[in-house]
């Protein structure tokens, strides 16, 4: 599941850059809502789907290059 992996990795990245752990759940929920809205818009507007795919692909590439994707993937596959 791409979305959950991206959320886990982005929350972990935020914590590494100093975000207090108590905000992790709120950030994860906010990111989940944002991804759900983008997914819905992608169904309604085909041009949004193209850009969403580009942005999410870029996020996955960047997170995998930094090593966060593999860590998030290990967490979400359990």
PDB file of N, CA, C and O in Angstrom:
ATOM      1  N   UNK A   1       0.820  -1.179   0.000  1.00  0.00           N
ATOM      2  CA  UNK A   1       0.000   0.000   0.000  1.00  0.00           C
ATOM      3  C   UNK A   1       0.868   1.248   0.000  1.00  0.00           C
ATOM      4  O   UNK A   1       1.514   1.556   1.002  1.00  0.00           O
ATOM      5  N   UNK A   2       0.888   1.937  -1.066  1.00  0.00           N
ATOM      6  CA  UNK A   2       1.728   3.109  -1.212  1.00  0.00           C
ATOM      7  C   UNK A   2       1.408   4.214  -0.222  1.00  0.00           C
ATOM      8  O   UNK A   2       2.310   4.766   0.409  1.00  0.00           O
ATOM      9  N   UNK A   3       0.130   4.541  -0.081  1.00  0.00           N
ATOM     10  CA  UNK A   3      -0.272   5.663   0.767  1.00  0.00           C
ATOM     11  C   UNK A   3       0.184   5.513   2.197  1.00  0.00           C
ATOM     12  O   UNK A   3       0.722   6.452   2.783  1.00  0.00           O
ATOM     13  N   UNK A   4      -0.026   4.339   2.765  1.00  0.00           N
ATOM     14  CA  UNK A   4       0.365   4.160   4.162  1.00  0.00           C
ATOM     15  C   UNK A   4       1.877   4.192   4.321  1.00  0.00           C
ATOM     16  O   UNK A   4       2.383   4.684   5.330  1.00  0.00           O
ATOM     17  N   UNK A   5       2.596   3.680   3.350  1.00  0.00           N
ATOM     18  CA  UNK A   5       4.058   3.717   3.399  1.00  0.00           C
ATOM     19  C   UNK A   5       4.559   5.147   3.337  1.00  0.00           C
ATOM     20  O   UNK A   5       5.477   5.520   4.067  1.00  0.00           O
ATOM     21  N   UNK A   6       3.962   5.945   2.473  1.00  0.00           N
ATOM     22  CA  UNK A   6       4.361   7.346   2.356  1.00  0.00           C
ATOM     23  C   UNK A   6       4.067   8.081   3.654  1.00  0.00           C
ATOM     24  O   UNK A   6       4.886   8.878   4.112  1.00  0.00           O
ATOM     25  N   UNK A   7       2.916   7.824   4.249  1.00  0.00           N
ATOM     26  CA  UNK A   7       2.554   8.495   5.497  1.00  0.00           C
ATOM     27  C   UNK A   7       3.528   8.119   6.610  1.00  0.00           C
ATOM     28  O   UNK A   7       4.015   8.993   7.327  1.00  0.00           O
ATOM     29  N   UNK A   8       3.813   6.843   6.757  1.00  0.00           N
ATOM     30  CA  UNK A   8       4.761   6.400   7.792  1.00  0.00           C
ATOM     31  C   UNK A   8       6.110   7.069   7.585  1.00  0.00           C
ATOM     32  O   UNK A   8       6.714   7.564   8.536  1.00  0.00           O
ATOM     33  N   UNK A   9       6.580   7.084   6.352  1.00  0.00           N
ATOM     34  CA  UNK A   9       7.894   7.656   6.069  1.00  0.00           C
ATOM     35  C   UNK A   9       7.915   9.168   6.314  1.00  0.00           C
ATOM     36  O   UNK A   9       8.894   9.685   6.852  1.00  0.00           O
ATOM     37  N   UNK A  10       6.863   9.880   5.931  1.00  0.00           N
ATOM     38  CA  UNK A  10       6.828  11.325   6.140  1.00  0.00           C
ATOM     39  C   UNK A  10       6.727  11.683   7.616  1.00  0.00           C
ATOM     40  O   UNK A  10       7.332  12.659   8.059  1.00  0.00           O
ATOM     41  N   UNK A  11       5.976  10.913   8.374  1.00  0.00           N
ATOM     42  CA  UNK A  11       5.898  11.153   9.816  1.00  0.00           C
ATOM     43  C   UNK A  11       7.254  10.893  10.462  1.00  0.00           C
ATOM     44  O   UNK A  11       7.693  11.658  11.320  1.00  0.00           O
ATOM     45  N   UNK A  12       7.910   9.826  10.055  1.00  0.00           N
ATOM     46  CA  UNK A  12       9.247   9.525  10.587  1.00  0.00           C
ATOM     47  C   UNK A  12      10.230  10.633  10.224  1.00  0.00           C
ATOM     48  O   UNK A  12      11.056  11.028  11.048  1.00  0.00           O
ATOM     49  N   UNK A  13      10.144  11.125   9.017  1.00  0.00           N
ATOM     50  CA  UNK A  13      11.007  12.225   8.584  1.00  0.00           C
ATOM     51  C   UNK A  13      10.756  13.470   9.441  1.00  0.00           C
ATOM     52  O   UNK A  13      11.701  14.136   9.866  1.00  0.00           O
ATOM     53  N   UNK A  14       9.495  13.778   9.690  1.00  0.00           N
ATOM     54  CA  UNK A  14       9.161  14.936  10.521  1.00  0.00           C
ATOM     55  C   UNK A  14       9.708  14.776  11.939  1.00  0.00           C
ATOM     56  O   UNK A  14      10.204  15.735  12.530  1.00  0.00           O
ATOM     57  N   UNK A  15       9.616  13.565  12.476  1.00  0.00           N
ATOM     58  CA  UNK A  15      10.157  13.328  13.823  1.00  0.00           C
ATOM     59  C   UNK A  15      11.670  13.469  13.830  1.00  0.00           C
ATOM     60  O   UNK A  15      12.232  13.993  14.792  1.00  0.00           O
ATOM     61  N   UNK A  16      12.337  13.016  12.786  1.00  0.00           N
ATOM     62  CA  UNK A  16      13.799  13.151  12.706  1.00  0.00           C
ATOM     63  C   UNK A  16      14.225  14.611  12.646  1.00  0.00           C
ATOM     64  O   UNK A  16      15.310  14.968  13.105  1.00  0.00           O
ATOM     65  N   UNK A  17      13.369  15.451  12.078  1.00  0.00           N
ATOM     66  CA  UNK A  17      13.697  16.876  11.970  1.00  0.00           C
ATOM     67  C   UNK A  17      13.141  17.688  13.135  1.00  0.00           C
ATOM     68  O   UNK A  17      13.040  18.911  13.046  1.00  0.00           O
ATOM     69  N   UNK A  18      12.783  17.018  14.222  1.00  0.00           N
ATOM     70  CA  UNK A  18      12.453  17.727  15.447  1.00  0.00           C
ATOM     71  C   UNK A  18      10.993  17.827  15.840  1.00  0.00           C
ATOM     72  O   UNK A  18      10.683  18.437  16.864  1.00  0.00           O
ATOM     73  N   UNK A  19      10.087  17.252  15.070  1.00  0.00           N
ATOM     74  CA  UNK A  19       8.686  17.303  15.472  1.00  0.00           C
ATOM     75  C   UNK A  19       8.498  16.444  16.722  1.00  0.00           C
ATOM     76  O   UNK A  19       9.007  15.326  16.795  1.00  0.00           O
ATOM     77  N   UNK A  20       7.774  16.966  17.691  1.00  0.00           N
ATOM     78  CA  UNK A  20       7.502  16.215  18.916  1.00  0.00           C
ATOM     79  C   UNK A  20       6.670  14.976  18.592  1.00  0.00           C
ATOM     80  O   UNK A  20       5.754  15.025  17.770  1.00  0.00           O
ATOM     81  N   UNK A  21       7.002  13.873  19.246  1.00  0.00           N
ATOM     82  CA  UNK A  21       6.321  12.602  18.976  1.00  0.00           C
ATOM     83  C   UNK A  21       4.823  12.690  19.245  1.00  0.00           C
ATOM     84  O   UNK A  21       4.044  11.952  18.642  1.00  0.00           O
ATOM     85  N   UNK A  22       4.413  13.577  20.139  1.00  0.00           N
ATOM     86  CA  UNK A  22       2.980  13.679  20.467  1.00  0.00           C
ATOM     87  C   UNK A  22       2.149  14.172  19.276  1.00  0.00           C
ATOM     88  O   UNK A  22       0.932  13.989  19.250  1.00  0.00           O
ATOM     89  N   UNK A  23       2.806  14.797  18.292  1.00  0.00           N
ATOM     90  CA  UNK A  23       2.095  15.286  17.112  1.00  0.00           C
ATOM     91  C   UNK A  23       2.069  14.279  15.973  1.00  0.00           C
ATOM     92  O   UNK A  23       1.458  14.540  14.937  1.00  0.00           O
ATOM     93  N   UNK A  24       2.712  13.147  16.144  1.00  0.00           N
ATOM     94  CA  UNK A  24       2.826  12.159  15.061  1.00  0.00           C
ATOM     95  C   UNK A  24       1.463  11.648  14.599  1.00  0.00           C
ATOM     96  O   UNK A  24       1.221  11.522  13.398  1.00  0.00           O
ATOM     97  N   UNK A  25       0.589  11.359  15.531  1.00  0.00           N
ATOM     98  CA  UNK A  25      -0.739  10.834  15.161  1.00  0.00           C
ATOM     99  C   UNK A  25      -1.528  11.886  14.395  1.00  0.00           C
ATOM    100  O   UNK A  25      -2.169  11.580  13.390  1.00  0.00           O
ATOM    101  N   UNK A  26      -1.477  13.117  14.867  1.00  0.00           N
ATOM    102  CA  UNK A  26      -2.200  14.194  14.189  1.00  0.00           C
ATOM    103  C   UNK A  26      -1.660  14.402  12.770  1.00  0.00           C
ATOM    104  O   UNK A  26      -2.436  14.584  11.832  1.00  0.00           O
ATOM    105  N   UNK A  27      -0.355  14.377  12.615  1.00  0.00           N
ATOM    106  CA  UNK A  27       0.246  14.508  11.288  1.00  0.00           C
ATOM    107  C   UNK A  27      -0.160  13.343  10.391  1.00  0.00           C
ATOM    108  O   UNK A  27      -0.491  13.548   9.224  1.00  0.00           O
ATOM    109  N   UNK A  28      -0.137  12.130  10.921  1.00  0.00           N
ATOM    110  CA  UNK A  28      -0.507  10.954  10.138  1.00  0.00           C
ATOM    111  C   UNK A  28      -1.963  11.035   9.674  1.00  0.00           C
ATOM    112  O   UNK A  28      -2.271  10.707   8.528  1.00  0.00           O
ATOM    113  N   UNK A  29      -2.846  11.468  10.558  1.00  0.00           N
ATOM    114  CA  UNK A  29      -4.260  11.605  10.187  1.00  0.00           C
ATOM    115  C   UNK A  29      -4.422  12.692   9.131  1.00  0.00           C
ATOM    116  O   UNK A  29      -5.163  12.516   8.163  1.00  0.00           O
ATOM    117  N   UNK A  30      -3.736  13.811   9.313  1.00  0.00           N
ATOM    118  CA  UNK A  30      -3.810  14.892   8.330  1.00  0.00           C
ATOM    119  C   UNK A  30      -3.306  14.471   6.965  1.00  0.00           C
ATOM    120  O   UNK A  30      -3.924  14.775   5.945  1.00  0.00           O
ATOM    121  N   UNK A  31      -2.181  13.771   6.946  1.00  0.00           N
ATOM    122  CA  UNK A  31      -1.655  13.271   5.678  1.00  0.00           C
ATOM    123  C   UNK A  31      -2.597  12.246   5.050  1.00  0.00           C
ATOM    124  O   UNK A  31      -2.774  12.228   3.832  1.00  0.00           O
ATOM    125  N   UNK A  32      -3.197  11.400   5.873  1.00  0.00           N
ATOM    126  CA  UNK A  32      -4.156  10.418   5.365  1.00  0.00           C
ATOM    127  C   UNK A  32      -5.359  11.079   4.722  1.00  0.00           C
ATOM    128  O   UNK A  32      -5.823  10.654   3.664  1.00  0.00           O
ATOM    129  N   UNK A  33      -5.859  12.118   5.367  1.00  0.00           N
ATOM    130  CA  UNK A  33      -6.997  12.858   4.802  1.00  0.00           C
ATOM    131  C   UNK A  33      -6.590  13.526   3.491  1.00  0.00           C
ATOM    132  O   UNK A  33      -7.335  13.492   2.512  1.00  0.00           O
ATOM    133  N   UNK A  34      -5.409  14.130   3.478  1.00  0.00           N
ATOM    134  CA  UNK A  34      -4.937  14.798   2.258  1.00  0.00           C
ATOM    135  C   UNK A  34      -4.794  13.803   1.104  1.00  0.00           C
ATOM    136  O   UNK A  34      -5.202  14.094  -0.020  1.00  0.00           O
ATOM    137  N   UNK A  35      -4.219  12.635   1.380  1.00  0.00           N
ATOM    138  CA  UNK A  35      -4.079  11.623   0.324  1.00  0.00           C
ATOM    139  C   UNK A  35      -5.435  11.099  -0.140  1.00  0.00           C
ATOM    140  O   UNK A  35      -5.621  10.818  -1.324  1.00  0.00           O
ATOM    141  N   UNK A  36      -6.375  10.967   0.785  1.00  0.00           N
ATOM    142  CA  UNK A  36      -7.720  10.508   0.407  1.00  0.00           C
ATOM    143  C   UNK A  36      -8.417  11.541  -0.477  1.00  0.00           C
ATOM    144  O   UNK A  36      -9.108  11.178  -1.428  1.00  0.00           O
ATOM    145  N   UNK A  37      -8.240  12.812  -0.170  1.00  0.00           N
ATOM    146  CA  UNK A  37      -8.829  13.876  -0.987  1.00  0.00           C
ATOM    147  C   UNK A  37      -8.213  13.866  -2.388  1.00  0.00           C
ATOM    148  O   UNK A  37      -8.923  13.979  -3.387  1.00  0.00           O
ATOM    149  N   UNK A  38      -6.898  13.731  -2.448  1.00  0.00           N
ATOM    150  CA  UNK A  38      -6.228  13.678  -3.757  1.00  0.00           C
ATOM    151  C   UNK A  38      -6.700  12.454  -4.542  1.00  0.00           C
ATOM    152  O   UNK A  38      -6.930  12.546  -5.748  1.00  0.00           O
ATOM    153  N   UNK A  39      -6.844  11.320  -3.878  1.00  0.00           N
ATOM    154  CA  UNK A  39      -7.321  10.109  -4.560  1.00  0.00           C
ATOM    155  C   UNK A  39      -8.732  10.311  -5.102  1.00  0.00           C
ATOM    156  O   UNK A  39      -9.042   9.871  -6.209  1.00  0.00           O
ATOM    157  N   UNK A  40      -9.584  10.970  -4.332  1.00  0.00           N
ATOM    158  CA  UNK A  40     -10.946  11.240  -4.795  1.00  0.00           C
ATOM    159  C   UNK A  40     -10.932  12.208  -5.973  1.00  0.00           C
ATOM    160  O   UNK A  40     -11.627  11.991  -6.966  1.00  0.00           O
ATOM    161  N   UNK A  41     -10.145  13.270  -5.865  1.00  0.00           N
ATOM    162  CA  UNK A  41     -10.041  14.228  -6.971  1.00  0.00           C
ATOM    163  C   UNK A  41      -9.502  13.564  -8.233  1.00  0.00           C
ATOM    164  O   UNK A  41      -9.906  13.908  -9.344  1.00  0.00           O
ATOM    165  N   UNK A  42      -8.595  12.619  -8.057  1.00  0.00           N
ATOM    166  CA  UNK A  42      -8.033  11.906  -9.211  1.00  0.00           C
ATOM    167  C   UNK A  42      -9.100  11.096  -9.930  1.00  0.00           C
ATOM    168  O   UNK A  42      -9.029  10.916 -11.146  1.00  0.00           O
ATOM    169  N   UNK A  43     -10.086  10.608  -9.192  1.00  0.00           N
ATOM    170  CA  UNK A  43     -11.177   9.858  -9.824  1.00  0.00           C
ATOM    171  C   UNK A  43     -12.131  10.793 -10.555  1.00  0.00           C
ATOM    172  O   UNK A  43     -12.667  10.450 -11.609  1.00  0.00           O
ATOM    173  N   UNK A  44     -12.334  11.971  -9.989  1.00  0.00           N
ATOM    174  CA  UNK A  44     -13.279  12.922 -10.563  1.00  0.00           C
ATOM    175  C   UNK A  44     -12.662  13.687 -11.733  1.00  0.00           C
ATOM    176  O   UNK A  44     -13.316  13.905 -12.752  1.00  0.00           O
ATOM    177  N   UNK A  45     -11.410  14.091 -11.583  1.00  0.00           N
ATOM    178  CA  UNK A  45     -10.719  14.887 -12.597  1.00  0.00           C
ATOM    179  C   UNK A  45      -9.485  14.123 -13.096  1.00  0.00           C
ATOM    180  O   UNK A  45      -8.499  14.020 -12.366  1.00  0.00           O
ATOM    181  N   UNK A  46      -9.518  13.597 -14.300  1.00  0.00           N
ATOM    182  CA  UNK A  46      -8.392  12.801 -14.798  1.00  0.00           C
ATOM    183  C   UNK A  46      -7.051  13.539 -14.804  1.00  0.00           C
ATOM    184  O   UNK A  46      -6.012  12.909 -14.610  1.00  0.00           O
ATOM    185  N   UNK A  47      -7.047  14.855 -15.021  1.00  0.00           N
ATOM    186  CA  UNK A  47      -5.777  15.577 -15.032  1.00  0.00           C
ATOM    187  C   UNK A  47      -5.147  15.604 -13.642  1.00  0.00           C
ATOM    188  O   UNK A  47      -3.924  15.697 -13.533  1.00  0.00           O
ATOM    189  N   UNK A  48      -5.936  15.526 -12.591  1.00  0.00           N
ATOM    190  CA  UNK A  48      -5.401  15.456 -11.229  1.00  0.00           C
ATOM    191  C   UNK A  48      -4.690  14.113 -11.031  1.00  0.00           C
ATOM    192  O   UNK A  48      -3.675  14.041 -10.337  1.00  0.00           O
ATOM    193  N   UNK A  49      -5.222  13.061 -11.638  1.00  0.00           N
ATOM    194  CA  UNK A  49      -4.617  11.730 -11.506  1.00  0.00           C
ATOM    195  C   UNK A  49      -3.195  11.723 -12.035  1.00  0.00           C
ATOM    196  O   UNK A  49      -2.313  11.101 -11.443  1.00  0.00           O
ATOM    197  N   UNK A  50      -2.967  12.408 -13.143  1.00  0.00           N
ATOM    198  CA  UNK A  50      -1.622  12.456 -13.723  1.00  0.00           C
ATOM    199  C   UNK A  50      -0.660  13.132 -12.751  1.00  0.00           C
ATOM    200  O   UNK A  50       0.421  12.606 -12.483  1.00  0.00           O
ATOM    201  N   UNK A  51      -1.038  14.282 -12.228  1.00  0.00           N
ATOM    202  CA  UNK A  51      -0.160  15.009 -11.307  1.00  0.00           C
ATOM    203  C   UNK A  51       0.001  14.291  -9.980  1.00  0.00           C
ATOM    204  O   UNK A  51       1.079  14.317  -9.386  1.00  0.00           O
ATOM    205  N   UNK A  52      -1.059  13.650  -9.509  1.00  0.00           N
ATOM    206  CA  UNK A  52      -0.953  12.888  -8.257  1.00  0.00           C
ATOM    207  C   UNK A  52       0.035  11.744  -8.424  1.00  0.00           C
ATOM    208  O   UNK A  52       0.821  11.461  -7.520  1.00  0.00           O
ATOM    209  N   UNK A  53      -0.002  11.092  -9.566  1.00  0.00           N
ATOM    210  CA  UNK A  53       0.922   9.995  -9.831  1.00  0.00           C
ATOM    211  C   UNK A  53       2.365  10.500  -9.882  1.00  0.00           C
ATOM    212  O   UNK A  53       3.271   9.845  -9.365  1.00  0.00           O
ATOM    213  N   UNK A  54       2.577  11.644 -10.495  1.00  0.00           N
ATOM    214  CA  UNK A  54       3.917  12.227 -10.577  1.00  0.00           C
ATOM    215  C   UNK A  54       4.430  12.591  -9.187  1.00  0.00           C
ATOM    216  O   UNK A  54       5.568  12.274  -8.840  1.00  0.00           O
ATOM    217  N   UNK A  55       3.595  13.255  -8.397  1.00  0.00           N
ATOM    218  CA  UNK A  55       4.008  13.696  -7.054  1.00  0.00           C
ATOM    219  C   UNK A  55       4.264  12.497  -6.148  1.00  0.00           C
ATOM    220  O   UNK A  55       5.286  12.447  -5.464  1.00  0.00           O
ATOM    221  N   UNK A  56       3.348  11.531  -6.138  1.00  0.00           N
ATOM    222  CA  UNK A  56       3.533  10.361  -5.283  1.00  0.00           C
ATOM    223  C   UNK A  56       4.742   9.534  -5.724  1.00  0.00           C
ATOM    224  O   UNK A  56       5.468   9.000  -4.886  1.00  0.00           O
ATOM    225  N   UNK A  57       4.956   9.430  -7.024  1.00  0.00           N
ATOM    226  CA  UNK A  57       6.142   8.733  -7.518  1.00  0.00           C
ATOM    227  C   UNK A  57       7.421   9.431  -7.079  1.00  0.00           C
ATOM    228  O   UNK A  57       8.388   8.779  -6.683  1.00  0.00           O
ATOM    229  N   UNK A  58       7.424  10.759  -7.151  1.00  0.00           N
ATOM    230  CA  UNK A  58       8.578  11.527  -6.700  1.00  0.00           C
ATOM    231  C   UNK A  58       8.821  11.374  -5.211  1.00  0.00           C
ATOM    232  O   UNK A  58       9.966  11.269  -4.774  1.00  0.00           O
ATOM    233  N   UNK A  59       7.746  11.361  -4.427  1.00  0.00           N
ATOM    234  CA  UNK A  59       7.879  11.131  -2.986  1.00  0.00           C
ATOM    235  C   UNK A  59       8.489   9.765  -2.702  1.00  0.00           C
ATOM    236  O   UNK A  59       9.385   9.634  -1.868  1.00  0.00           O
ATOM    237  N   UNK A  60       7.997   8.753  -3.401  1.00  0.00           N
ATOM    238  CA  UNK A  60       8.543   7.409  -3.197  1.00  0.00           C
ATOM    239  C   UNK A  60      10.009   7.332  -3.579  1.00  0.00           C
ATOM    240  O   UNK A  60      10.800   6.696  -2.882  1.00  0.00           O
ATOM    241  N   UNK A  61      10.378   7.971  -4.676  1.00  0.00           N
ATOM    242  CA  UNK A  61      11.782   7.975  -5.082  1.00  0.00           C
ATOM    243  C   UNK A  61      12.653   8.680  -4.052  1.00  0.00           C
ATOM    244  O   UNK A  61      13.718   8.180  -3.691  1.00  0.00           O
ATOM    245  N   UNK A  62      12.209   9.830  -3.582  1.00  0.00           N
ATOM    246  CA  UNK A  62      12.979  10.576  -2.599  1.00  0.00           C
ATOM    247  C   UNK A  62      13.086   9.848  -1.274  1.00  0.00           C
ATOM    248  O   UNK A  62      14.156   9.809  -0.666  1.00  0.00           O
ATOM    249  N   UNK A  63      11.991   9.276  -0.827  1.00  0.00           N
ATOM    250  CA  UNK A  63      11.998   8.552   0.444  1.00  0.00           C
ATOM    251  C   UNK A  63      12.837   7.283   0.357  1.00  0.00           C
ATOM    252  O   UNK A  63      13.522   6.917   1.312  1.00  0.00           O
ATOM    253  N   UNK A  64      12.782   6.617  -0.789  1.00  0.00           N
ATOM    254  CA  UNK A  64      13.594   5.411  -0.922  1.00  0.00           C
ATOM    255  C   UNK A  64      15.071   5.761  -0.988  1.00  0.00           C
ATOM    256  O   UNK A  64      15.909   5.025  -0.467  1.00  0.00           O
ATOM    257  N   UNK A  65      15.393   6.870  -1.618  1.00  0.00           N
ATOM    258  CA  UNK A  65      16.785   7.297  -1.685  1.00  0.00           C
ATOM    259  C   UNK A  65      17.326   7.650  -0.301  1.00  0.00           C
ATOM    260  O   UNK A  65      18.514   7.475  -0.030  1.00  0.00           O
ATOM    261  N   UNK A  66      16.453   8.144   0.569  1.00  0.00           N
ATOM    262  CA  UNK A  66      16.897   8.509   1.914  1.00  0.00           C
ATOM    263  C   UNK A  66      16.817   7.334   2.885  1.00  0.00           C
ATOM    264  O   UNK A  66      17.231   7.454   4.038  1.00  0.00           O
ATOM    265  N   UNK A  67      16.293   6.213   2.435  1.00  0.00           N
ATOM    266  CA  UNK A  67      16.228   5.028   3.288  1.00  0.00           C
ATOM    267  C   UNK A  67      14.967   4.941   4.128  1.00  0.00           C
ATOM    268  O   UNK A  67      14.793   3.966   4.859  1.00  0.00           O
ATOM    269  N   UNK A  68      14.079   5.930   4.052  1.00  0.00           N
ATOM    270  CA  UNK A  68      12.869   5.906   4.865  1.00  0.00           C
ATOM    271  C   UNK A  68      11.811   4.972   4.303  1.00  0.00           C
ATOM    272  O   UNK A  68      11.020   4.411   5.061  1.00  0.00           O
ATOM    273  N   UNK A  69      11.785   4.797   3.001  1.00  0.00           N
ATOM    274  CA  UNK A  69      10.775   3.931   2.393  1.00  0.00           C
ATOM    275  C   UNK A  69      10.917   2.498   2.868  1.00  0.00           C
ATOM    276  O   UNK A  69       9.917   1.858   3.192  1.00  0.00           O
ATOM    277  N   UNK A  70      12.130   1.981   2.917  1.00  0.00           N
ATOM    278  CA  UNK A  70      12.324   0.604   3.327  1.00  0.00           C
ATOM    279  C   UNK A  70      11.924   0.411   4.792  1.00  0.00           C
ATOM    280  O   UNK A  70      11.362  -0.625   5.149  1.00  0.00           O
ATOM    281  N   UNK A  71      12.206   1.388   5.628  1.00  0.00           N
ATOM    282  CA  UNK A  71      11.792   1.314   7.027  1.00  0.00           C
ATOM    283  C   UNK A  71      10.286   1.372   7.180  1.00  0.00           C
ATOM    284  O   UNK A  71       9.703   0.630   7.972  1.00  0.00           O
ATOM    285  N   UNK A  72       9.657   2.258   6.420  1.00  0.00           N
ATOM    286  CA  UNK A  72       8.203   2.351   6.466  1.00  0.00           C
ATOM    287  C   UNK A  72       7.546   1.117   5.904  1.00  0.00           C
ATOM    288  O   UNK A  72       6.506   0.682   6.397  1.00  0.00           O
ATOM    289  N   UNK A  73       8.136   0.557   4.890  1.00  0.00           N
ATOM    290  CA  UNK A  73       7.593  -0.656   4.284  1.00  0.00           C
ATOM    291  C   UNK A  73       7.663  -1.822   5.257  1.00  0.00           C
ATOM    292  O   UNK A  73       6.741  -2.636   5.317  1.00  0.00           O
ATOM    293  N   UNK A  74       8.746  -1.911   6.020  1.00  0.00           N
ATOM    294  CA  UNK A  74       8.884  -2.982   7.013  1.00  0.00           C
ATOM    295  C   UNK A  74       7.825  -2.847   8.089  1.00  0.00           C
ATOM    296  O   UNK A  74       7.322  -3.851   8.594  1.00  0.00           O
ATOM    297  N   UNK A  75       7.478  -1.613   8.448  1.00  0.00           N
ATOM    298  CA  UNK A  75       6.471  -1.386   9.487  1.00  0.00           C
ATOM    299  C   UNK A  75       5.079  -1.721   8.972  1.00  0.00           C
ATOM    300  O   UNK A  75       4.301  -2.362   9.678  1.00  0.00           O
ATOM    301  N   UNK A  76       4.751  -1.296   7.751  1.00  0.00           N
ATOM    302  CA  UNK A  76       3.391  -1.471   7.245  1.00  0.00           C
ATOM    303  C   UNK A  76       3.118  -2.872   6.738  1.00  0.00           C
ATOM    304  O   UNK A  76       1.952  -3.227   6.562  1.00  0.00           O
ATOM    305  N   UNK A  77       4.131  -3.685   6.495  1.00  0.00           N
ATOM    306  CA  UNK A  77       3.890  -5.023   5.976  1.00  0.00           C
ATOM    307  C   UNK A  77       3.589  -6.026   7.083  1.00  0.00           C
ATOM    308  O   UNK A  77       3.294  -7.185   6.792  1.00  0.00           O
ATOM    309  N   UNK A  78       3.657  -5.615   8.326  1.00  0.00           N
ATOM    310  CA  UNK A  78       3.382  -6.536   9.436  1.00  0.00           C
ATOM    311  C   UNK A  78       1.927  -6.626   9.762  1.00  0.00           C
ATOM    312  O   UNK A  78       1.542  -7.360  10.672  1.00  0.00           O
TER     313      UNK A  78
END
